[in-house]
Amino acid sequence: MDEPAGRVEERGISIGLAEGVTALLLAGVGALAILDSLRLGMGWGEDGPQAGYFPFWLGVGLIVASFANVFLAFRSGIGRRIFLTWEQGRHVLSVLLPTLVFVALIAPLGIYLPSVLLITWFMMVLGRFSWPAALAVGAAVAVLAFVTFELWFLVPLPKGPIEDALGF
């Protein structure tokens, strides 16, 4: 059957695939809880439940709920519908990937320089600002964060070689 005029079939990740991957991940967490509960002891001791008793049953419940959710998604037919189009996924990745790079740079560079880079990147790529304006805002936010946390509230944040060179 042809699609109605003006309607384009969307392609992307189905709800069923998203449910399945999420269920497998959560079932894996449940399995880890069960395995560690077996190591700790998941029975009933003289003085009550052993350390792994409640985590064991939480793990079992997590596994059962995960697979029940997938079963219900496919049984209802919702599993075949689109969860995320490829265009939406591209938008998600345009934020997720730079954020992952930001997190990876915090350990070697501290939080302030990666913050400048992340803000500058987002302003230039997503906001279409010029690089001088984006860099100025990124640097201003980092300096404001430094003054606020390090000097006013005395809350130390991760520092890198630049802060070391400046004596902080």
C-alpha positions in Angstrom: 0.0 0.0 0.0 1.3 3.4 -0.9 2.0 6.1 1.7 -0.5 9.0 1.7 0.6 12.0 -0.3 3.1 14.2 1.5 4.0 11.6 4.1 7.5 10.3 4.1 8.2 7.0 5.8 10.5 7.7 8.8 13.5 5.4 9.3 15.5 5.0 12.4 15.7 3.0 15.6 12.5 1.1 16.5 11.0 1.2 20.0 11.5 -2.6 20.1 15.2 -2.2 19.5 15.5 0.5 22.1 13.5 -1.6 24.6 15.6 -4.7 23.8 19.0 -3.0 24.3 17.8 -1.3 27.5 16.4 -4.6 28.7 19.7 -6.4 28.0 21.7 -3.6 29.8 19.4 -3.7 32.8 19.3 -7.5 32.9 23.1 -7.4 32.9 23.0 -5.1 35.9 20.6 -7.5 37.5 22.9 -10.5 36.7 25.8 -8.6 38.3 23.8 -8.0 41.4 22.9 -11.7 41.6 26.5 -12.8 41.1 27.8 -10.5 43.8 25.0 -11.5 46.1 26.1 -15.1 45.7 29.6 -14.1 46.7 28.3 -12.2 49.7 25.8 -14.9 50.7 22.2 -14.5 49.8 20.6 -16.8 52.3 19.1 -16.4 55.7 21.5 -16.5 58.6 21.0 -17.0 62.3 20.7 -13.2 62.8 18.6 -12.5 59.7 19.3 -12.0 56.0 22.8 -12.2 54.8 24.4 -9.2 53.1 23.4 -10.4 49.6 19.8 -11.3 50.3 18.1 -8.1 49.2 20.5 -7.3 46.3 19.8 -10.9 45.0 16.1 -10.4 44.9 16.5 -6.9 43.4 18.6 -8.4 40.7 16.0 -11.1 40.0 13.3 -8.5 39.9 15.3 -6.3 37.5 15.8 -9.2 35.1 12.2 -10.2 35.2 11.0 -6.6 34.7 13.4 -6.0 31.9 12.2 -9.0 29.8 8.6 -8.4 30.7 8.9 -4.9 29.3 10.3 -6.2 26.0 7.5 -8.8 25.8 4.8 -6.2 26.4 6.4 -3.8 23.9 6.3 -6.4 21.1 2.9 -7.8 22.2 1.2 -4.4 22.0 2.8 -3.7 18.6 4.5 -0.6 19.8 7.8 -2.2 19.3 7.6 -1.7 15.5 7.2 2.1 15.8 10.1 4.5 15.4 11.7 5.5 18.7 14.4 7.7 17.2 14.8 8.9 13.6 18.3 9.0 12.1 18.1 12.8 12.0 17.1 13.0 15.7 20.0 10.6 16.5 22.4 12.9 14.7 21.2 15.8 16.9 21.7 13.7 20.0 25.2 12.7 18.9 26.1 16.4 18.1 25.7 17.1 21.9 26.8 13.7 23.3 30.1 13.3 21.5 31.6 16.7 22.5 30.3 16.1 26.0 32.2 12.8 26.2 35.3 14.5 25.0 34.8 17.2 27.6 34.5 14.5 30.4 37.6 12.7 29.1 39.7 16.0 29.1 38.8 16.9 32.7 41.3 14.4 34.3 44.4 15.6 32.3 43.5 19.3 31.9 41.3 20.2 34.8 37.7 21.4 34.4 38.3 25.0 33.3 40.1 24.6 30.0 37.8 21.8 28.8 34.8 24.0 29.8 36.1 26.8 27.6 36.5 24.4 24.7 33.1 22.8 25.2 31.2 26.2 25.4 33.2 27.6 22.5 32.4 24.5 20.4 28.7 24.5 21.2 28.4 28.2 20.5 30.2 27.9 17.2 28.8 24.7 15.8 25.3 24.7 17.3 24.7 28.4 17.8 26.6 29.6 14.7 28.4 32.3 16.7 31.8 33.6 15.5 34.8 32.1 17.1 35.9 35.3 18.9 32.5 35.7 20.5 32.3 32.1 21.4 35.8 32.0 22.9 35.1 35.2 24.9 31.9 33.7 26.4 33.6 30.4 27.1 36.5 32.1 28.8 34.2 34.4 30.8 32.1 31.4 32.0 35.3 29.5 33.1 36.7 32.5 34.9 33.3 33.1 36.6 33.1 29.5 37.7 36.7 29.6 39.0 36.0 32.8 41.1 32.7 31.4 42.3 33.8 27.9 43.3 37.5 28.3 44.1 37.6 31.8 45.7 34.2 32.5 47.1 32.8 29.1 48.1 36.3 27.5 48.6 35.2 24.4 46.7 38.1 23.0 44.8 37.3 21.7 41.3 39.7 19.6 39.2 42.7 21.7 38.1 45.2 21.1 35.3 48.5 22.4 34.1 47.3 26.0 33.5 46.1 26.4 37.1 49.3 24.8 38.3 51.3 27.3 36.3 49.3 30.1 37.8 49.8 28.9 41.3 46.4 27.5 42.1 
